[in-house]
Amino acid sequence: MISPVWYNIRRTGVEKYSLTGEHDVDRSWMEEVRSTDSAGEVVGRILPRFAVEGWDKDAYEEIITSQSAKEELTRIILEQITYFPVT
């Protein structure tokens, strides 16, 4: 499994986040990694990683204690990973 870091998550306000890095996703490379062997099995799998950028103590505290902050962060991550479905 390959886990490239393409995405950065920034806290833009209380319980608000932005996701950047989509422009760094290399779809042709992803297709190559996901190629199949002679038996038809997928050779490689990709699981992107998300890095936090510019987070301070308050940002970490919020994500630990606020259910709505967790839901918002989960929503933007899921929105991105379902945009690039695994085939």
N, CA, C and O atoms as a Tinker XYZ file with bonds, in Angstrom:
   348  protein
     1  N      0.848000   -1.169000    0.000000    73     2
     2  CA     0.000000    0.000000    0.000000    64     1     3
     3  C      0.895000    1.234000    0.000000    63     2     4     5
     4  O      1.899000    1.290000    0.710000    81     3
     5  N      0.521000    2.205000   -0.795000    73     3     6
     6  CA     1.229000    3.472000   -0.884000    64     5     7
     7  C      0.345000    4.549000   -0.272000    63     6     8     9
     8  O     -0.853000    4.606000   -0.548000    81     7
     9  N      0.940000    5.408000    0.564000    73     7    10
    10  CA     0.185000    6.479000    1.226000    64     9    11
    11  C      0.843000    7.832000    0.990000    63    10    12    13
    12  O      1.543000    8.349000    1.860000    81    11
    13  N      0.616000    8.401000   -0.191000    73    11    14
    14  CA     1.180000    9.732000   -0.444000    64    13    15
    15  C      0.416000   10.804000    0.327000    63    14    16    17
    16  O     -0.769000   10.650000    0.622000    81    15
    17  N      1.104000   11.877000    0.644000    73    15    18
    18  CA     0.442000   13.024000    1.276000    64    17    19
    19  C      0.177000   14.044000    0.173000    63    18    20    21
    20  O      1.100000   14.705000   -0.303000    81    19
    21  N     -1.057000   14.167000   -0.221000    73    19    22
    22  CA    -1.432000   15.157000   -1.210000    64    21    23
    23  C     -2.161000   16.327000   -0.574000    63    22    24    25
    24  O     -2.120000   17.451000   -1.076000    81    23
    25  N     -2.818000   16.054000    0.518000    73    23    26
    26  CA    -3.786000   17.005000    1.050000    64    25    27
    27  C     -3.314000   17.671000    2.340000    63    26    28    29
    28  O     -2.644000   17.057000    3.170000    81    27
    29  N     -3.677000   18.930000    2.482000    73    27    30
    30  CA    -3.453000   19.683000    3.709000    64    29    31
    31  C     -4.801000   20.166000    4.217000    63    30    32    33
    32  O     -5.640000   20.636000    3.448000    81    31
    33  N     -4.992000   20.046000    5.501000    73    31    34
    34  CA    -6.226000   20.516000    6.126000    64    33    35
    35  C     -5.881000   21.726000    6.977000    63    34    36    37
    36  O     -5.027000   21.657000    7.861000    81    35
    37  N     -6.549000   22.822000    6.704000    73    35    38
    38  CA    -6.364000   24.047000    7.479000    64    37    39
    39  C     -7.653000   24.359000    8.218000    63    38    40    41
    40  O     -8.751000   24.143000    7.705000    81    39
    41  N     -7.504000   24.858000    9.405000    73    39    42
    42  CA    -8.656000   25.337000   10.170000    64    41    43
    43  C     -8.851000   26.793000    9.775000    63    42    44    45
    44  O     -7.952000   27.616000    9.950000    81    43
    45  N    -10.023000   27.107000    9.244000    73    43    46
    46  CA   -10.282000   28.456000    8.749000    64    45    47
    47  C    -11.175000   29.259000    9.685000    63    46    48    49
    48  O    -11.405000   30.447000    9.461000    81    47
    49  N    -11.670000   28.622000   10.717000    73    47    50
    50  CA   -12.534000   29.275000   11.688000    64    49    51
    51  C    -13.043000   28.238000   12.662000    63    50    52    53
    52  O    -12.651000   27.072000   12.605000    81    51
    53  N    -13.911000   28.659000   13.548000    73    51    54
    54  CA   -14.472000   27.726000   14.521000    64    53    55
    55  C    -15.289000   26.675000   13.773000    63    54    56    57
    56  O    -16.262000   26.990000   13.088000    81    55
    57  N    -14.866000   25.414000   13.921000    73    55    58
    58  CA   -15.495000   24.262000   13.276000    64    57    59
    59  C    -15.579000   24.405000   11.754000    63    58    60    61
    60  O    -16.509000   23.902000   11.125000    81    59
    61  N    -14.599000   25.094000   11.175000    73    59    62
    62  CA   -14.534000   25.264000    9.727000    64    61    63
    63  C    -13.125000   24.887000    9.254000    63    62    64    65
    64  O    -12.122000   25.254000    9.867000    81    63
    65  N    -13.086000   24.147000    8.154000    73    63    66
    66  CA   -11.825000   23.635000    7.636000    64    65    67
    67  C    -11.798000   23.765000    6.119000    63    66    68    69
    68  O    -12.839000   23.758000    5.463000    81    67
    69  N    -10.604000   23.882000    5.580000    73    67    70
    70  CA   -10.450000   23.851000    4.126000    64    69    71
    71  C     -9.450000   22.756000    3.780000    63    70    72    73
    72  O     -8.535000   22.456000    4.548000    81    71
    73  N     -9.645000   22.180000    2.625000    73    71    74
    74  CA    -8.799000   21.096000    2.148000    64    73    75
    75  C     -8.112000   21.572000    0.879000    63    74    76    77
    76  O     -8.775000   22.000000   -0.066000    81    75
    77  N     -6.787000   21.499000    0.852000    73    75    78
    78  CA    -6.036000   21.873000   -0.345000    64    77    79
    79  C     -5.153000   20.702000   -0.757000    63    78    80    81
    80  O     -4.926000   19.780000    0.026000    81    79
    81  N     -4.665000   20.746000   -1.971000    73    79    82
    82  CA    -3.748000   19.727000   -2.462000    64    81    83
    83  C     -4.295000   18.867000   -3.568000    63    82    84    85
    84  O     -3.567000   18.043000   -4.122000    81    83
    85  N     -5.558000   19.033000   -3.906000    73    83    86
    86  CA    -6.155000   18.205000   -4.957000    64    85    87
    87  C     -5.388000   18.339000   -6.267000    63    86    88    89
    88  O     -5.302000   17.379000   -7.033000    81    87
    89  N     -4.833000   19.515000   -6.530000    73    87    90
    90  CA    -4.083000   19.744000   -7.765000    64    89    91
    91  C     -2.820000   18.887000   -7.840000    63    90    92    93
    92  O     -2.263000   18.715000   -8.925000    81    91
    93  N     -2.355000   18.345000   -6.707000    73    91    94
    94  CA    -1.154000   17.511000   -6.685000    64    93    95
    95  C     -1.440000   16.038000   -7.000000    63    94    96    97
    96  O     -0.507000   15.254000   -7.172000    81    95
    97  N     -2.693000   15.665000   -7.074000    73    95    98
    98  CA    -3.058000   14.272000   -7.348000    64    97    99
    99  C     -2.700000   13.944000   -8.797000    63    98   100   101
   100  O     -3.114000   14.643000   -9.722000    81    99
   101  N     -1.938000   12.891000   -8.980000    73    99   102
   102  CA    -1.491000   12.464000  -10.306000    64   101   103
   103  C     -2.288000   11.220000  -10.717000    63   102   104   105
   104  O     -1.947000   10.098000  -10.344000    81   103
   105  N     -3.333000   11.438000  -11.476000    73   103   106
   106  CA    -4.234000   10.331000  -11.849000    64   105   107
   107  C     -3.551000    9.267000  -12.702000    63   106   108   109
   108  O     -3.840000    8.081000  -12.549000    81   107
   109  N     -2.654000    9.670000  -13.592000    73   107   110
   110  CA    -1.986000    8.657000  -14.425000    64   109   111
   111  C     -1.088000    7.766000  -13.567000    63   110   112   113
   112  O     -1.006000    6.558000  -13.793000    81   111
   113  N     -0.416000    8.363000  -12.584000    73   111   114
   114  CA     0.395000    7.579000  -11.649000    64   113   115
   115  C     -0.493000    6.624000  -10.860000    63   114   116   117
   116  O     -0.125000    5.470000  -10.640000    81   115
   117  N     -1.663000    7.103000  -10.433000    73   115   118
   118  CA    -2.589000    6.253000   -9.679000    64   117   119
   119  C     -3.013000    5.050000  -10.512000    63   118   120   121
   120  O     -3.073000    3.934000   -9.997000    81   119
   121  N     -3.306000    5.264000  -11.791000    73   119   122
   122  CA    -3.697000    4.155000  -12.660000    64   121   123
   123  C     -2.564000    3.147000  -12.806000    63   122   124   125
   124  O     -2.797000    1.938000  -12.824000    81   123
   125  N     -1.350000    3.646000  -12.910000    73   123   126
   126  CA    -0.187000    2.767000  -13.032000    64   125   127
   127  C     -0.003000    1.926000  -11.764000    63   126   128   129
   128  O      0.247000    0.723000  -11.843000    81   127
   129  N     -0.128000    2.561000  -10.609000    73   127   130
   130  CA     0.016000    1.848000   -9.336000    64   129   131
   131  C     -1.073000    0.795000   -9.192000    63   130   132   133
   132  O     -0.828000   -0.295000   -8.676000    81   131
   133  N     -2.259000    1.120000   -9.644000    73   131   134
   134  CA    -3.396000    0.200000   -9.511000    64   133   135
   135  C     -3.465000   -0.836000  -10.631000    63   134   136   137
   136  O     -4.461000   -1.551000  -10.736000    81   135
   137  N     -2.451000   -0.932000  -11.453000    73   135   138
   138  CA    -2.480000   -1.899000  -12.542000    64   137   139
   139  C     -2.640000   -3.319000  -11.994000    63   138   140   141
   140  O     -2.495000   -3.556000  -10.795000    81   139
   141  N     -2.934000   -4.236000  -12.877000    73   139   142
   142  CA    -3.156000   -5.621000  -12.456000    64   141   143
   143  C     -2.030000   -6.521000  -12.951000    63   142   144   145
   144  O     -1.376000   -6.238000  -13.954000    81   143
   145  N     -1.825000   -7.604000  -12.224000    73   143   146
   146  CA    -0.812000   -8.576000  -12.640000    64   145   147
   147  C     -1.441000   -9.578000  -13.606000    63   146   148   149
   148  O     -2.595000   -9.420000  -14.004000    81   147
   149  N     -0.686000  -10.602000  -13.981000    73   147   150
   150  CA    -1.168000  -11.580000  -14.961000    64   149   151
   151  C     -2.379000  -12.362000  -14.470000    63   150   152   153
   152  O     -3.132000  -12.911000  -15.274000    81   151
   153  N     -2.571000  -12.418000  -13.145000    73   151   154
   154  CA    -3.730000  -13.127000  -12.579000    64   153   155
   155  C     -4.930000  -12.198000  -12.426000    63   154   156   157
   156  O     -5.994000  -12.618000  -11.970000    81   155
   157  N     -4.754000  -10.928000  -12.811000    73   155   158
   158  CA    -5.853000   -9.980000  -12.698000    64   157   159
   159  C     -5.984000   -9.318000  -11.340000    63   158   160   161
   160  O     -6.954000   -8.607000  -11.075000    81   159
   161  N     -5.000000   -9.556000  -10.479000    73   159   162
   162  CA    -5.019000   -8.954000   -9.139000    64   161   163
   163  C     -4.421000   -7.547000   -9.187000    63   162   164   165
   164  O     -3.455000   -7.299000   -9.909000    81   163
   165  N     -4.995000   -6.644000   -8.424000    73   163   166
   166  CA    -4.466000   -5.290000   -8.350000    64   165   167
   167  C     -3.097000   -5.341000   -7.689000    63   166   168   169
   168  O     -2.937000   -5.942000   -6.627000    81   167
   169  N     -2.119000   -4.715000   -8.314000    73   167   170
   170  CA    -0.745000   -4.745000   -7.828000    64   169   171
   171  C     -0.554000   -3.805000   -6.637000    63   170   172   173
   172  O      0.066000   -4.183000   -5.642000    81   171
   173  N     -1.074000   -2.604000   -6.732000    73   171   174
   174  CA    -0.876000   -1.633000   -5.668000    64   173   175
   175  C     -2.172000   -0.976000   -5.229000    63   174   176   177
   176  O     -3.129000   -0.872000   -5.996000    81   175
   177  N     -2.183000   -0.547000   -4.012000    73   175   178
   178  CA    -3.334000    0.167000   -3.454000    64   177   179
   179  C     -2.847000    1.522000   -2.954000    63   178   180   181
   180  O     -1.705000    1.672000   -2.519000    81   179
   181  N     -3.733000    2.494000   -3.025000    73   179   182
   182  CA    -3.386000    3.853000   -2.628000    64   181   183
   183  C     -4.328000    4.306000   -1.527000    63   182   184   185
   184  O     -5.548000    4.196000   -1.642000    81   183
   185  N     -3.736000    4.816000   -0.459000    73   183   186
   186  CA    -4.501000    5.390000    0.641000    64   185   187
   187  C     -3.902000    6.762000    0.924000    63   186   188   189
   188  O     -2.850000    6.859000    1.556000    81   187
   189  N     -4.564000    7.826000    0.460000    73   187   190
   190  CA    -3.983000    9.154000    0.675000    64   189   191
   191  C     -3.955000    9.536000    2.144000    63   190   192   193
   192  O     -4.807000    9.125000    2.932000    81   191
   193  N     -2.955000   10.330000    2.491000    73   191   194
   194  CA    -2.853000   10.859000    3.854000    64   193   195
   195  C     -3.205000   12.334000    3.822000    63   194   196   197
   196  O     -3.018000   13.017000    2.815000    81   195
   197  N     -3.711000   12.801000    4.929000    73   195   198
   198  CA    -4.111000   14.191000    5.078000    64   197   199
   199  C     -3.267000   14.804000    6.193000    63   198   200   201
   200  O     -3.298000   14.332000    7.330000    81   199
   201  N     -2.518000   15.847000    5.872000    73   199   202
   202  CA    -1.690000   16.531000    6.865000    64   201   203
   203  C     -2.416000   17.782000    7.346000    63   202   204   205
   204  O     -3.091000   18.455000    6.568000    81   203
   205  N     -2.273000   18.086000    8.623000    73   203   206
   206  CA    -2.827000   19.332000    9.138000    64   205   207
   207  C     -1.768000   20.416000    8.979000    63   206   208   209
   208  O     -0.578000   20.169000    9.177000    81   207
   209  N     -2.203000   21.591000    8.627000    73   207   210
   210  CA    -1.278000   22.688000    8.362000    64   209   211
   211  C     -1.664000   23.906000    9.188000    63   210   212   213
   212  O     -2.798000   24.382000    9.124000    81   211
   213  N     -0.711000   24.401000    9.959000    73   211   214
   214  CA    -0.925000   25.614000   10.721000    64   213   215
   215  C     -1.864000   25.473000   11.907000    63   214   216   217
   216  O     -2.438000   26.463000   12.359000    81   215
   217  N     -2.031000   24.259000   12.418000    73   215   218
   218  CA    -2.924000   24.065000   13.557000    64   217   219
   219  C     -2.229000   24.488000   14.844000    63   218   220   221
   220  O     -1.045000   24.221000   15.049000    81   219
   221  N     -2.988000   25.149000   15.700000    73   219   222
   222  CA    -2.489000   25.517000   17.011000    64   221   223
   223  C     -3.204000   24.674000   18.074000    63   222   224   225
   224  O     -4.000000   23.791000   17.756000    81   223
   225  N     -2.906000   24.962000   19.314000    73   223   226
   226  CA    -3.509000   24.222000   20.432000    64   225   227
   227  C     -5.039000   24.239000   20.363000    63   226   228   229
   228  O     -5.688000   23.222000   20.608000    81   227
   229  N     -5.605000   25.390000   20.030000    73   227   230
   230  CA    -7.064000   25.512000   19.965000    64   229   231
   231  C     -7.671000   24.610000   18.899000    63   230   232   233
   232  O     -8.740000   24.034000   19.103000    81   231
   233  N     -6.996000   24.489000   17.774000    73   231   234
   234  CA    -7.497000   23.642000   16.690000    64   233   235
   235  C     -7.541000   22.173000   17.115000    63   234   236   237
   236  O     -8.523000   21.473000   16.868000    81   235
   237  N     -6.463000   21.718000   17.759000    73   235   238
   238  CA    -6.431000   20.329000   18.228000    64   237   239
   239  C     -7.463000   20.100000   19.334000    63   238   240   241
   240  O     -8.131000   19.067000   19.374000    81   239
   241  N     -7.576000   21.063000   20.211000    73   239   242
   242  CA    -8.542000   20.954000   21.303000    64   241   243
   243  C     -9.970000   20.859000   20.757000    63   242   244   245
   244  O    -10.780000   20.063000   21.231000    81   243
   245  N    -10.255000   21.681000   19.761000    73   243   246
   246  CA   -11.590000   21.682000   19.160000    64   245   247
   247  C    -11.928000   20.333000   18.529000    63   246   248   249
   248  O    -13.030000   19.817000   18.712000    81   247
   249  N    -10.985000   19.767000   17.790000    73   247   250
   250  CA   -11.272000   18.505000   17.091000    64   249   251
   251  C    -11.423000   17.354000   18.084000    63   250   252   253
   252  O    -12.092000   16.363000   17.790000    81   251
   253  N    -10.806000   17.482000   19.251000    73   251   254
   254  CA   -10.929000   16.452000   20.283000    64   253   255
   255  C    -12.256000   16.572000   21.028000    63   254   256   257
   256  O    -12.863000   15.563000   21.386000    81   255
   257  N    -12.704000   17.799000   21.261000    73   255   258
   258  CA   -13.857000   17.998000   22.144000    64   257   259
   259  C    -15.180000   18.278000   21.436000    63   258   260   261
   260  O    -16.238000   18.099000   22.039000    81   259
   261  N    -15.153000   18.706000   20.191000    73   259   262
   262  CA   -16.383000   19.115000   19.517000    64   261   263
   263  C    -16.859000   18.065000   18.519000    63   262   264   265
   264  O    -16.172000   17.774000   17.540000    81   263
   265  N    -18.025000   17.503000   18.768000    73   263   266
   266  CA   -18.591000   16.510000   17.850000    64   265   267
   267  C    -18.887000   17.133000   16.486000    63   266   268   269
   268  O    -18.657000   16.493000   15.460000    81   267
   269  N    -19.388000   18.357000   16.456000    73   267   270
   270  CA   -19.701000   18.982000   15.165000    64   269   271
   271  C    -18.424000   19.293000   14.376000    63   270   272   273
   272  O    -18.440000   19.243000   13.146000    81   271
   273  N    -17.324000   19.611000   15.055000    73   271   274
   274  CA   -16.047000   19.815000   14.358000    64   273   275
   275  C    -15.578000   18.497000   13.744000    63   274   276   277
   276  O    -15.111000   18.475000   12.605000    81   275
   277  N    -15.697000   17.407000   14.484000    73   275   278
   278  CA   -15.331000   16.086000   13.950000    64   277   279
   279  C    -16.173000   15.745000   12.729000    63   278   280   281
   280  O    -15.655000   15.242000   11.732000    81   279
   281  N    -17.464000   16.019000   12.808000    73   279   282
   282  CA   -18.355000   15.716000   11.686000    64   281   283
   283  C    -18.010000   16.547000   10.461000    63   282   284   285
   284  O    -18.034000   16.038000    9.340000    81   283
   285  N    -17.689000   17.816000   10.661000    73   283   286
   286  CA   -17.330000   18.683000    9.528000    64   285   287
   287  C    -16.032000   18.222000    8.886000    63   286   288   289
   288  O    -15.942000   18.154000    7.660000    81   287
   289  N    -15.038000   17.909000    9.681000    73   287   290
   290  CA   -13.764000   17.434000    9.148000    64   289   291
   291  C    -13.951000   16.099000    8.428000    63   290   292   293
   292  O    -13.390000   15.888000    7.352000    81   291
   293  N    -14.718000   15.219000    9.004000    73   291   294
   294  CA   -15.016000   13.932000    8.362000    64   293   295
   295  C    -15.726000   14.143000    7.031000    63   294   296   297
   296  O    -15.429000   13.460000    6.050000    81   295
   297  N    -16.657000   15.081000    6.995000    73   295   298
   298  CA   -17.416000   15.355000    5.773000    64   297   299
   299  C    -16.495000   15.798000    4.633000    63   298   300   301
   300  O    -16.621000   15.305000    3.512000    81   299
   301  N    -15.564000   16.729000    4.912000    73   299   302
   302  CA   -14.726000   17.205000    3.810000    64   301   303
   303  C    -13.731000   16.136000    3.343000    63   302   304   305
   304  O    -13.379000   16.091000    2.164000    81   303
   305  N    -13.282000   15.287000    4.254000    73   303   306
   306  CA   -12.386000   14.196000    3.854000    64   305   307
   307  C    -13.147000   13.167000    3.017000    63   306   308   309
   308  O    -12.670000   12.749000    1.962000    81   307
   309  N    -14.314000   12.765000    3.480000    73   307   310
   310  CA   -15.106000   11.792000    2.722000    64   309   311
   311  C    -15.514000   12.327000    1.362000    63   310   312   313
   312  O    -15.544000   11.584000    0.381000    81   311
   313  N    -15.824000   13.592000    1.300000    73   311   314
   314  CA   -16.176000   14.219000    0.028000    64   313   315
   315  C    -15.019000   14.095000   -0.961000    63   314   316   317
   316  O    -15.237000   13.854000   -2.148000    81   315
   317  N    -13.810000   14.258000   -0.478000    73   315   318
   318  CA   -12.646000   14.166000   -1.351000    64   317   319
   319  C    -12.337000   12.727000   -1.757000    63   318   320   321
   320  O    -12.081000   12.463000   -2.932000    81   319
   321  N    -12.355000   11.806000   -0.817000    73   319   322
   322  CA   -11.963000   10.444000   -1.182000    64   321   323
   323  C    -13.015000    9.736000   -2.019000    63   322   324   325
   324  O    -12.682000    8.804000   -2.750000    81   323
   325  N    -14.269000   10.146000   -1.937000    73   323   326
   326  CA   -15.272000    9.539000   -2.809000    64   325   327
   327  C    -15.245000   10.175000   -4.174000    63   326   328   329
   328  O    -15.842000    9.645000   -5.111000    81   327
   329  N    -14.554000   11.321000   -4.317000    73   327   330
   330  CA   -14.366000   11.967000   -5.613000    64   329   331
   331  C    -13.420000   11.158000   -6.475000    63   330   332   333
   332  O    -13.522000   11.190000   -7.701000    81   331
   333  N    -12.487000   10.421000   -5.850000    73   331   334
   334  CA   -11.543000    9.554000   -6.540000    64   333   335
   335  C    -11.813000    8.104000   -6.130000    63   334   336   337
   336  O    -11.025000    7.523000   -5.383000    81   335
   337  N    -12.910000    7.514000   -6.605000    73   335   338
   338  CA   -13.240000    6.145000   -6.168000    64   337   339
   339  C    -12.204000    5.123000   -6.617000    63   338   340   341
   340  O    -11.603000    5.242000   -7.684000    81   339
   341  N    -12.017000    4.129000   -5.780000    73   339   342
   342  CA   -11.115000    3.027000   -6.117000    64   341   343
   343  C    -11.821000    2.137000   -7.116000    63   342   344   345
   344  O    -12.987000    1.791000   -6.927000    81   343
   345  N    -11.123000    1.761000   -8.181000    73   343   346
   346  CA   -11.728000    0.900000   -9.213000    64   345   347
   347  C    -11.256000   -0.513000   -9.069000    63   346   348
   348  O    -11.657000   -1.380000   -9.846000    81   347
